[in-house]
């Protein structure tokens, strides 16, 4: 069973973990940005890759 990530709770816990004093007036913006990051990560993680794809040791654009 997978539990949905509560982004606000995540931001609060990570701020404590890294000893970041996140001011109240910035918290909503930080949470909104992490919501965007989460949406992008979900899109990337659901993209199916063919079985024959190999990891590149060096990125070359």
Secondary structure, 3 states (H helix, E strand, C coil): CCCCCCHHHHHHHHHHHCCCCCCHHHHHHHHHHHHHHHHHHHHHHCCCCCCCCCCCCCCCC
